Amino acid sequence: MNDPGSGYRQIIKDGLWANNTGLVQLLGLCPLLAVTTNLINGLGLGLATTLTLVASNVTVSLSRRLVRQEVRIPVFVLIIASVVTVIEMGMNAWFHDLYKILGIFIPLIVTNCVIIGRAESFASRQPVDRALVDALAMGIGFTLVLVSLGAMREIIGNGTLLSHAHLMFGEGARNLSMTLVADYRGFLLAILPPGAFIGLGLIIALYNVIKERRQREPVPASQAVTKTA
């Protein structure tokens, strides 16, 4: 009998690491590179994308037996567009300043290949629980890349971290802002578009180094016996 837990673990591993959207599939790079001038911008877009993935995957999974194959793509796009519209209106109402900074990249989530790709290749073929886990894993994996790149560019570019936390967490979060380098004059390249490409390239290189080293590690005897059995 197959272990359901092992299936969930594989889905989570794929979303967070083995098939990470930003590091392996290299999808959704336009917003990833454009908005990650600081950590909070990356976090805001990442959470919006994750919410879209969760809502669209669950809806697609629930309706997969009701939608004819001939019209499934238009229906999926309609579902995703509806979800993004709700998220956009919510951000405009409760996170207006952050919404203005992220700008066009919130409604452009509709065109993100990750969203329609997971709806078509996974959610439309799986039950709700697996579709939900896949959406969370893919969304969190994408968010981690956004946050990592945003943090890197903010630190190198301005010498600060969480300097815009109040845009997401309210005025009380201004105390979260950290100045890591006193009297730092900044490094303009880091917060310009070329800095986004360089930063993402460095993160991908680090990912590949870690992945290669993990593949070289010897398999523990206990796992080897289990695989053989």
N, C-alpha and C positions, 0 to 999 in steps of 0.2 A: 504494500500500500504506500502511495506517495505521501510524504510529509508536507502538509500545507505550509508549515512554517518555513521549510526550506525554499519553497516557491516565493514566499514573501521576501526572504533574505536575498534571493537572487535578484528580485525586482529592485530592492533597495540598493544593493551593490551596483547594479547597472546604472541607476539614476544618479547616485552620489559619486561613483568612481569609474567603473569600467566603460560606461557609455554616456559619460557626462556631456550634457548639451554644449557647454561652452568650451570644453577642453578636448573632446574627442569628436563629436559630431560637427562642431564649429558652426552651429546654427544660432540665429538670433544675434549675430555679431554687431549689426548696426546699432541697436539700442545699447548693447553691452559696451561698445566703445564710446558711444556719444555721451552717455549720462554719468559715467563713473568718474567724475572729477573729484568726488569725495565719497566717503563711506555711506552717508545717509541717502544720497541719491541712488546709489546702487541697491541699498536695502529697500528703499521705497519701490523701485521698479521690480525688484526681485519678488517682493511680497505680492505686488499686483499681478505679476505673471503666474506666481504659484496659485493664487486664488482663482485665476482664470483657468488654469490647468485642472484644478480640483473640480470646479463647478462644471466645466465642459466635459471632462472625462466621465464624471458621474452621470450627467444628463445623457450623454451619448450611450453609455453602457445600459442605462435604464430603457432607452428607446431603440436599442439596436434591433430588436425583433419587430419593431413597428415601421421602420424606415425601409423603403424599397432600395435595392442596390443601385438602381439607375439614378436616384436622386440623393444618395447619401452625402456626397461632398457638399452640395448646396445647403442641405439641412445642417450639416456640421458647421459650416461657415455662419449660418444664421444663428445657431446656438452660441457660438463663440462671440459673434458680434453683440448679441444680446447681453451676454455676461460682461463683456468689456464695457459696454455702455453703462451698466449698473455700477461697475467699479469706478469708472471715470466720474460719474455723477457723485458717488460717495466721496471720492478723493477731493473733488471740487468743493464739496460741502464741508468736510471735516479736516482736510489737509490742504487748504487752498494755496498756501505759499509753496508747498512742495509740488502741488499739482501744476502751478505756473512754471516751476523750474523744469519739471519733466516734460511739460508741453506736449508736443505732437506724439511723443513716444508712448504715451498711455493709449490713445486710440489705435496706434500702429501695432499694438499687441495682437490685434485681429489678424494681421498678416504674418505674424511670427510662425515660421515653419515648424517650430517645436509643437505648438498648440495643435495645429491641424494634423501634424504627423502622428502625434500620440493618439488623437481621436480616431484616425483612420487605421493605424497599424496595430493599436493595442485595445483601446477602450471599446471599439465597435465589435471586438471579438472576445471580450472577457467579461466576467461577472462584476458587479459593482465593487465588491471589496478589493479585488485585484486592480481594478481601474483606479480606485481611490489611492491605493498604496503607490501605484506607478506615478500618478500625478504628484503626490507629495514628494516622492523621491526625485523625480525630474525637476520639479520646481525648486526644492531645497538645493539640489546640486547646482542649478543655474544661479540661484541667489548667492551661494557661497562664492562662485566665481565673480559675480558682480561686486560683492562686498570686499573680497580680497583685492580686486583691481582698484576699486574705489579707495580703499584704505592705503594701498601702496602709493597711488597718485597723490592723495591728500598729504601723506607724510612727506614724500619727496618734494612735492610742489610747494607746500605751505608750512611744513614742519608741525602740523597739528593733526588731531584725530577727534572725530565726533564734534567738529566745530559747528555743524548744522543740526545737531540733535534736536533742537527745539522745534524744527519744522515738522518732525514726526511725533515727538513725545511731549510737546507743550513747552511753555516758557520755563517751567521748573527744571527742564533738562539742560538749560544753558550751563549749569554747573558740571555737566558731563564733559564739556569741551576740555581737551588736554593740549597744552603746548609742549611738544616733545623736544623742540630745539629753540632755546631762548635766542632772541635777536636774529632769527633766521630770515634772510632776505628772500627766500623762495627760489625755486627752480622752475622757471616758466614752462620749459619743454614738457615737464611731467603732466601738466594740466591742459596742454594743447593736444589736438588730435594725434600728432606723431607719438606723444607720450603714451597714449592709449594702446597703440599698436605695439610699441616696445614693451610696455608693461604686460600685455597679454602674451606676447611672445616669451617673456621670461617665465611667466606662470606655467605656460604649456611646456617649456623646457624643463622646469622643475618637476612637473607631473610626469614627464617621460623618464626622467632620471630615477624618480622614486619607483615608477612602474617597472623599469628595467631591473633595478636592484631587488625588488620583491620577487621577480621571476627567477632571479639567480639564486635566491635563498633555497637551501635544501628543504625538502618536504619532511616534517617530523615523522618518526617511525609509526606512531599511532595513526596518523592520517594516511600514510602509505598502506598500512594493513587494511584500513577501512575501504580505501579505494580499490584495493585488490580484491577484497571480499565482494 
